[in-house]
Amino acid sequence: MNENTSQAEEPESAGITHRGYTGTTPPLGQLPSRGERAWVDRPEQLLAAVSVLKKASVIAIDAEFTQNRSHAQTQSSAPRLALLQLAVDNACFVIDTLRLHDLSPLAAVVENPDYTILLHGAGADLRVMADRDLEVAHYYDLEATSRSIFGQHESSLAGMLNRAFGYRLDKSLQRTDWTRRPLPTAMVAYAARDAEVTLALYYWLDQHYHDVLRLHEYTEQPQIVAAWIEPFLYGAAPLAAELAVAEAKKQGLIQDKVQVAVDCRAALQVLTHPLHRNRLLRLIADLSLTQLVPDIVPLLYSAASDERASGLRALGRLGVKSVKGTLRPLLDDPVDDVRKAALAALRSLGEKDTQTKQAAPTTSVDGTRTWTVGQDEQTDTSPQDDDPWKARLRSMMDT
């Protein structure tokens, strides 16, 4: 599983405050009782598993893979799918993808848009599944959903399970060799559990953050935008923004500057995925389309923190100082990513002395670092409170 490295946040009793989410969290949920688990390494077992999966509408999937290093001097590597875990209510199947060379029976569910697939950190899992000819048609990325709600540093599976259920996720086997055979029972159980808790997390997010979850639904339905904009949404633009516009004019896709703004405004209304909106806002800022500021401001009130942050970054780059009053309240946003974006945007608009309630780190004698939210980092600049490297630098410069 390709999971963020951020750890579950410390309990309040630890007395540590830190950069991160400062808003409220719904009451703890209850993890369901563990269902049946089945090891699948024979074709007939795979067919039996698929018959059970077809009776469900929501399927959580997790993949375990390892780097398959060649013996060539280049030491090139590529992910090698070792296990595929699929969890539904009351059942989980751990599929040995090394022994089962034909995974095509799974296409009946993963490639059928009538089934909802759940992934936490979809990118790597989608790639290794595609390498085995399994293309997922309809899925939710729970890591992206969690990031939209709580910020990028608090979206790991471990952190979210602690927040949602008060459950401490053991990740001690995360970097183990999943290609070894036979796998010990403990490793099979470890693999199954990640898919099972992903399913439980989906239900919790759907109950408390339904609207944000829906923003991270991926389907095969195309989102219609102007042809010259589309490459920017998928990170495939071969040219910089200004050059792409010039090329589109040569091709007759754009008539004039007015059409550039009209196309971008229309795309902003059509797009729903925060990632695509973020890339569109970057394009708008690159093209200095200040006339679209009224269309961007509503994103500052989005339920998704990444949309609020990307809106702030775009407004800061567009340099329209009249929006400063609208930006200031986001210095107190519950999500740290948004607070940082608000600070940067206001500074780019001329408020150099803007302070935000960020956490100021201090280092204790044992090397541990703590943060106190709300401390002004500029309130005390006495040498005795500086980090050692600053004092040494000051002495070297005789200042």
C-alpha positions in Angstrom: 0.0 0.0 0.0 1.4 3.4 -0.9 0.6 5.4 2.2 1.7 8.8 3.4 4.4 8.8 5.9 2.6 11.1 8.4 1.8 9.4 11.6 -1.4 9.3 13.6 -1.6 12.5 15.7 -0.7 12.3 19.4 -3.5 12.2 21.9 -4.3 15.5 23.6 -3.1 14.0 26.9 0.5 14.1 25.5 0.4 17.8 26.0 1.8 18.5 22.5 0.3 21.1 20.1 1.5 21.1 16.5 0.9 22.4 13.0 -2.2 20.8 11.6 -6.0 20.6 11.8 -7.5 22.8 14.5 -11.2 22.3 13.8 -13.7 19.9 15.3 -14.0 16.2 14.6 -17.2 14.1 14.7 -17.7 11.6 17.5 -15.7 8.4 17.3 -17.3 5.7 15.2 -17.3 1.9 15.9 -15.2 -0.4 13.7 -17.3 -3.4 12.6 -16.6 -6.9 13.7 -14.1 -8.7 11.6 -15.7 -10.8 8.8 -14.4 -13.9 7.1 -11.0 -13.9 5.5 -10.0 -16.1 2.6 -6.6 -16.7 1.0 -7.0 -17.0 -2.8 -4.2 -18.6 -4.9 -6.1 -21.0 -7.3 -8.3 -20.1 -10.3 -11.4 -21.8 -8.9 -11.0 -19.8 -5.6 -10.8 -16.6 -7.6 -14.0 -17.4 -9.4 -15.7 -18.1 -6.1 -14.4 -14.8 -4.7 -15.7 -12.9 -7.7 -19.2 -14.4 -7.2 -19.2 -13.0 -3.7 -17.9 -9.6 -4.7 -20.6 -9.3 -7.4 -23.2 -9.3 -4.6 -21.8 -6.1 -3.1 -22.0 -2.6 -4.4 -19.0 -1.1 -2.6 -15.6 -2.9 -2.6 -12.5 -1.7 -0.8 -9.2 -2.6 -2.5 -5.6 -2.4 -1.3 -2.5 -3.6 -3.1 0.8 -4.8 -1.7 3.7 -4.6 -4.0 7.5 -4.5 -4.0 10.2 -3.1 -6.3 11.3 -5.7 -8.8 15.0 -5.0 -9.3 16.7 -6.2 -12.4 20.3 -7.6 -12.4 21.3 -5.1 -15.0 23.9 -2.5 -14.0 21.3 0.2 -14.3 19.4 -1.4 -11.4 16.1 -0.2 -12.8 13.1 -1.1 -10.9 9.3 -1.3 -11.3 6.5 -2.1 -8.9 5.5 -5.7 -8.8 2.1 -6.6 -7.6 2.3 -9.3 -4.9 -1.1 -9.2 -3.2 -4.5 -7.7 -3.9 -6.9 -7.5 -1.0 -10.7 -6.9 -1.7 -13.0 -6.3 1.2 -16.8 -6.1 1.3 -19.1 -6.3 4.3 -18.3 -9.4 6.3 -15.7 -10.8 3.9 -12.2 -10.1 2.7 -10.2 -11.9 0.0 -6.4 -11.8 -0.1 -5.4 -12.7 -3.6 -2.0 -14.1 -4.4 -1.2 -12.2 -7.6 2.2 -14.0 -8.0 0.7 -17.5 -8.3 -2.4 -16.3 -10.1 -1.2 -15.1 -13.5 -4.7 -14.6 -14.9 -6.6 -11.9 -12.9 -9.2 -11.3 -15.6 -12.2 -12.6 -13.6 -11.8 -9.5 -11.4 -12.5 -7.3 -14.4 -16.2 -8.1 -13.9 -16.2 -5.9 -10.8 -13.3 -3.4 -11.1 -14.0 -2.5 -14.7 -17.8 -2.3 -14.2 -18.9 1.3 -13.3 -21.9 -0.1 -11.4 -19.5 -1.1 -8.6 -17.9 1.5 -6.4 -14.2 0.8 -5.7 -12.5 2.4 -2.6 -8.8 3.2 -2.5 -6.7 5.0 0.0 -3.9 6.7 -2.0 -5.2 5.6 -5.4 -2.2 6.5 -7.6 0.2 3.6 -7.0 -2.5 1.0 -6.6 -4.1 2.0 -9.9 -0.8 1.7 -11.7 0.1 -1.8 -10.4 -3.4 -3.0 -11.2 -3.2 -1.6 -14.7 0.0 -3.4 -15.2 -2.0 -6.6 -14.6 -4.7 -5.4 -17.1 -7.2 -4.3 -14.5 -8.5 -0.8 -15.2 -10.7 0.6 -12.4 -13.8 2.4 -13.9 -15.4 4.0 -10.8 -13.6 4.8 -7.6 -13.2 7.1 -4.6 -9.8 8.1 -3.3 -10.2 8.3 0.5 -6.7 9.7 1.0 -7.6 12.7 -1.2 -10.9 13.0 0.6 -9.2 13.1 3.9 -6.6 15.6 2.7 -9.5 17.9 1.5 -11.0 17.8 5.0 -8.0 17.8 7.4 -5.0 18.8 5.3 -2.1 17.0 3.7 -0.3 16.1 6.9 -3.3 14.4 8.5 -4.6 12.2 5.7 -2.7 9.0 6.2 -4.7 5.8 6.8 -3.2 5.5 10.3 -4.0 9.1 11.2 -7.6 8.8 9.8 -8.3 5.6 11.7 -7.1 7.2 14.9 -9.4 10.2 14.2 -12.4 8.3 13.1 -12.3 5.3 15.5 -9.6 5.9 18.0 -7.8 2.9 16.4 -4.0 2.6 16.4 -3.0 1.0 13.1 0.0 -1.2 13.2 2.3 -0.5 10.2 5.3 -2.6 11.3 5.0 -4.8 8.3 4.5 -2.0 5.8 8.0 -2.5 4.2 8.2 -6.2 4.4 8.9 -8.5 1.4 5.5 -9.4 0.1 6.9 -11.7 -2.6 8.0 -14.4 -0.1 6.0 -17.6 -0.2 4.4 -19.0 1.8 3.3 -15.9 3.6 3.0 -16.2 7.4 -0.5 -16.0 8.7 0.3 -12.8 10.5 1.2 -11.1 7.2 -2.0 -12.3 5.5 -4.0 -10.9 8.4 -2.1 -7.6 8.2 -2.8 -7.3 4.5 -6.5 -8.1 4.9 -6.9 -5.6 7.7 -5.9 -2.6 5.5 -8.7 -3.3 3.0 -11.2 -3.9 5.8 -10.5 -0.6 7.6 -10.6 1.3 4.3 -14.1 0.1 3.9 -15.0 1.2 7.5 -13.4 4.6 6.9 -15.5 5.1 3.7 -18.7 4.6 5.7 -17.5 7.1 8.4 -16.5 9.7 5.8 -19.8 9.2 3.9 -21.8 9.8 7.1 -20.0 12.9 8.2 -18.4 14.4 5.1 -20.7 13.3 2.3 -20.3 16.4 0.1 -16.5 16.4 0.2 -16.4 12.6 -0.4 -18.4 13.1 -3.6 -15.9 15.6 -4.9 -13.4 12.7 -5.0 -15.5 10.4 -7.0 -13.8 9.3 -10.2 -15.8 7.9 -13.1 -15.2 7.4 -16.8 -17.7 10.3 -17.6 -15.7 13.0 -19.4 -15.8 16.6 -18.2 -16.2 18.8 -21.2 -13.8 21.7 -21.4 -12.2 23.6 -24.2 -9.7 21.4 -26.1 -6.7 23.7 -25.4 -7.4 23.5 -21.6 -7.7 19.8 -21.2 -3.9 18.9 -21.3 -3.4 21.2 -18.4 -5.9 19.4 -16.3 -4.1 16.1 -16.6 -0.5 17.3 -16.3 0.1 16.6 -20.0 0.5 20.1 -21.4 3.6 20.1 -23.7 3.8 23.9 -23.7 3.7 26.8 -21.1 0.4 28.5 -20.8 1.2 31.5 -23.1 2.7 29.3 -25.8 -0.3 26.9 -25.6 -2.7 29.8 -26.1 -0.6 31.1 -29.1 -0.6 27.6 -30.6 -4.4 27.2 -30.1 -4.9 30.5 -31.9 -2.9 29.2 -34.8 -5.1 26.1 -34.9 -8.3 28.2 -34.8 -9.3 26.9 -31.3 -9.1 30.4 -29.8 -10.2 33.6 -31.5 -9.1 36.2 -29.1 -8.2 37.1 -25.4 -11.9 37.3 -24.6 -12.4 33.7 -25.6 -9.5 32.6 -23.3 -11.3 34.0 -20.3 -14.7 32.6 -21.4 -13.2 29.1 -21.8 -11.5 29.2 -18.4 -14.7 30.5 -16.7 -16.8 27.7 -18.3 -14.2 25.1 -17.2 -14.3 26.4 -13.7 -18.1 25.9 -13.6 -17.9 22.4 -15.1 -15.0 20.8 -13.2 -15.7 19.2 -9.8 -12.5 17.4 -8.8 -10.3 19.6 -6.6 -7.2 18.4 -8.4 -8.5 19.6 -11.7 -9.7 22.9 -10.3 -6.3 23.4 -8.8 -4.6 23.0 -12.1 -7.1 25.2 -13.8 -6.5 28.0 -11.3 -2.8 27.7 -11.9 -3.5 28.1 -15.6 -5.7 31.2 -14.9 -2.9 32.7 -12.8 -0.3 31.9 -15.4 -2.4 33.8 -18.0 -3.1 36.7 -15.6 -6.8 36.5 -16.1 -7.7 39.1 -13.4 -11.3 39.3 -14.8 -11.9 35.9 -13.4 -11.3 37.0 -9.8 -15.1 37.1 -9.0 -15.3 33.5 -10.2 -12.4 32.4 -8.0 -13.5 34.1 -4.7 -16.4 31.6 -4.1 -13.8 28.8 -3.9 -12.5 30.4 -0.6 -15.7 29.1 1.0 -15.5 25.5 -0.4 -15.9 22.6 1.9 -12.6 21.2 0.4 -9.5 22.7 1.9 -7.4 22.1 -1.2 -9.9 24.2 -3.2 -9.6 27.0 -0.6 -5.8 26.8 -0.7 -5.6 26.8 -4.5 -8.1 29.7 -4.7 -5.8 31.7 -2.3 -2.7 30.9 -4.3 -4.4 32.0 -7.5 -5.7 35.3 -6.0 -2.2 36.0 -4.6 -0.6 35.5 -7.9 -3.2 37.6 -9.8 -2.2 40.5 -7.6 -5.7 42.1 -7.1 -5.3 43.9 -3.8 -9.0 44.6 -3.5 -9.6 41.0 -2.3 -7.3 41.3 0.7 -10.2 41.7 3.1 -11.7 38.5 1.8 -8.5 36.6 2.3 -7.7 37.7 5.9 -10.2 35.4 7.6 -8.6 32.4 6.2 -5.5 33.0 8.3 -7.6 31.3 11.0 -8.8 28.4 8.8 -8.8 25.1 10.7 -6.5 23.5 8.0 -2.8 24.4 8.2 -2.4 24.2 4.4 -5.0 26.9 4.0 -3.5 29.1 6.7 -0.1 28.9 4.9 -1.7 29.7 1.6 -3.6 32.7 3.0 -0.4 34.0 4.6 1.6 33.7 1.3 -1.3 35.3 -0.7 -1.5 38.3 1.6 2.2 38.8 1.6 2.3 38.7 -2.2 -0.5 41.4 -2.1 1.7 43.7 0.0 1.0 42.8 3.6 4.5 42.0 4.6 3.9 42.1 8.4 1.0 39.6 8.3 1.2 37.1 11.1 -0.7 33.8 11.2 -1.4 31.5 14.1 1.1 29.0 13.0 2.9 26.7 15.4 6.4 27.9 16.4 8.8 24.9 16.9 11.1 24.6 19.8 13.8 22.0 20.4 14.2 20.5 23.9 17.5 19.1 25.3 16.5 15.6 24.3 16.1 16.6 20.7 12.3 16.4 20.6 10.4 19.2 18.9 7.2 20.7 20.1 4.9 23.5 18.8 2.7 26.0 20.5 -0.1 27.3 18.3 -0.6 31.1 18.4 3.0 32.0 19.4 4.4 34.9 17.6 7.7 33.9 16.1 8.9 37.5 16.1 8.1 38.4 19.7 11.5 37.5 21.1 14.7 37.5 19.1 17.2 37.4 22.0 20.3 35.3 21.3 19.8 32.9 24.1 16.5 31.7 22.5 17.9 31.2 19.0 18.8 27.9 17.6 22.5 27.1 18.0 23.2 27.3 14.3 21.9 30.9 14.2 24.1 31.9 17.1 27.2 30.4 15.3 26.3 32.2 12.1 25.9 35.5 14.0 29.3 35.1 15.6 30.9 34.3 12.3 29.4 37.5 10.8 30.3 39.6 13.9 26.8 40.9 14.1 
